[in-house]
Amino acid sequence: MHVGMETIWLSCPKGLTSQLCLEVKELGLNVLEEHKAAVETRGSLADCMQLNLCLRTAHRVLFKLAEGPCRNPDELYDLAREIPWEDHFSIDDYVCITSLVRNDTIRDTRFANLKCKDALVDRFWAKYAARPDTGPMRDRAVVFFFWQDDRASFYLDTSGESLCHRGYRKQPGEAPMRETLAAACVLETAWTGEGNFINPMCGSGTLAIEAALIAKGIAPGSLRESFGFQFLKGFDEAKWTELCRRTQGRDFSGRILASDIDPHVIETARANAAAAGVEEFIEFSVQDFREHEVPEGGGVFFFNPPYGERMGDVAELDSLYKDIGDFLKQRATGYTGWIFTGNIRMLKRVGLRPGEKRVRYNGAIECRLADYEMY
Ligand SMILES: C[S@@+](CC[C@H](N)C(=O)[O-])C[C@H]1O[C@@H](n2cnc3c(N)ncnc32)[C@H](O)[C@@H]1O
């Protein structure tokens, strides 16, 4: 496996870069630059293994191979033809080529991908009179290039499938949060296992599951079946096994409670938690949040109520948000209340002044994450 140090581009959902920077630094790597939906660091392919294993808020770990001027498809071909692809793939491999293209000469990204594929294949033919297979499946080796105006950069996508697919979500539920976003929300509360993490309106259980993974110190990547880097030439399996062994869990003292008014979604949440191996750390129940117990010890009450965009009747939401505010005010003394919602107008109904309102995105929906300290 190529051991040199290169730029590593970590993509993430918009709004999560500050959490991602913290995670990168915690792993002992430097942050070179913070972009709108990505963080740049520098490291080796071995570092990419660790980043894929441990990062909770990143979507992809992209290892840079080359960069250069690129004004049109012919220049893209020439640039890609110079890359020593044979250092990373063998003729028996399967490679998927993906891209993000913002260049006036390209109307269909598939055409740019085809140019890159031709360059890779022609290089192999010239050297070995044979070539790797190529196609759209992301479950093995993946190449990514970013072509903006007159510059293109080529990367190995060492993640393959996006890291937001941890592998535990067997059933999605109605309006689930992405795993990466849920993890970022839990990290933002600073809850790490002391005191209680209470998640009424838990839906498919993503927040509670991510909270359990964080409290137990379980690396999210340990749940996945595979990553792109495992299909690269010279993949160091012994090192990977050693990395996985070093990230084994710890104990925590707090409680994680997850509930929802809908018994069906609780079944889903339980199944997802079991798939993540954390079912035994979460206390599930079916109930209206208004009836929820408030255990001793303080901690976090985290609400992700219906938005009214994808589910829930907007008229009914008014009283729902007001009742969340009343619940926090009247019952949740000693806790910090958190609300994540895509319905910004409804936050006013809560009737409490948030500490900070953070702009986040759940897919394309602009959302807010607000915290309320309940003394
Ligand atoms: C936006 S979804 C939560 C999604 C969840 N974060 C996930 O990742 O799947 C809102 C949830 O609130 C639940 N809900 C609505 N009204 C409720 C109430 N009064 N008490 C408890 N849960 C309620 C719904 O059943 C739904 O599952």
The ligand as a Tripos MOL2 file, in Angstrom:
@<TRIPOS>MOLECULE
LIG
   27    29     1     0     0
SMALL
NO_CHARGES

@<TRIPOS>ATOM
      1 C1        -38.8210   13.4250   13.0090 C.3       1 LIG1
      2 S1        -39.3090   11.9080   13.7060 S.3       1 LIG1
      3 C2        -37.8630   11.4200   14.6140 C.3       1 LIG1
      4 C3        -36.8390   10.7880   13.7220 C.3       1 LIG1
      5 C4        -35.6700   10.1820   14.4580 C.3       1 LIG1
      6 N1        -34.7400   11.1860   14.9640 N.3       1 LIG1
      7 C5        -34.9460    9.1770   13.5770 C.2       1 LIG1
      8 O1        -33.7460    9.3160   13.3140 O.co2     1 LIG1
      9 O2        -35.6070    8.2320   13.0910 O.co2     1 LIG1
     10 C6        -40.4430   12.4090   14.9560 C.3       1 LIG1
     11 C7        -41.0270   11.2650   15.8070 C.3       1 LIG1
     12 O3        -41.8440   11.8850   16.8130 O.3       1 LIG1
     13 C8        -42.8450   10.9270   17.1630 C.3       1 LIG1
     14 N2        -43.8940   11.6530   17.9180 N.ar      1 LIG1
     15 C9        -44.8200   12.5360   17.4580 C.ar      1 LIG1
     16 N3        -45.5900   12.9960   18.4760 N.ar      1 LIG1
     17 C10       -45.1390   12.4120   19.6180 C.ar      1 LIG1
     18 C11       -45.4990   12.5030   20.9890 C.ar      1 LIG1
     19 N4        -46.4960   13.2870   21.3730 N.pl3     1 LIG1
     20 N5        -44.7880   11.7870   21.8870 N.ar      1 LIG1
     21 C12       -43.7820   10.9680   21.4820 C.ar      1 LIG1
     22 N6        -43.3930   10.8460   20.1990 N.ar      1 LIG1
     23 C13       -44.0540   11.5550   19.2560 C.ar      1 LIG1
     24 C14       -43.2560   10.3630   15.8360 C.3       1 LIG1
     25 O4        -43.8820    9.1040   16.0180 O.3       1 LIG1
     26 C15       -41.9210   10.2710   15.0770 C.3       1 LIG1
     27 O5        -41.3690    8.9860   15.1710 O.3       1 LIG1
@<TRIPOS>BOND
     1     1     2 1
     2     2     3 1
     3     2    10 1
     4     3     4 1
     5     4     5 1
     6     5     6 1
     7     5     7 1
     8     7     8 2
     9     7     9 1
    10    10    11 1
    11    11    12 1
    12    11    26 1
    13    12    13 1
    14    13    14 1
    15    13    24 1
    16    14    15 ar
    17    14    23 ar
    18    15    16 ar
    19    16    17 ar
    20    17    18 ar
    21    17    23 ar
    22    18    19 1
    23    18    20 ar
    24    20    21 ar
    25    21    22 ar
    26    22    23 ar
    27    24    25 1
    28    24    26 1
    29    26    27 1
@<TRIPOS>SUBSTRUCTURE
     1 LIG1         1 GROUP 0 **** ****
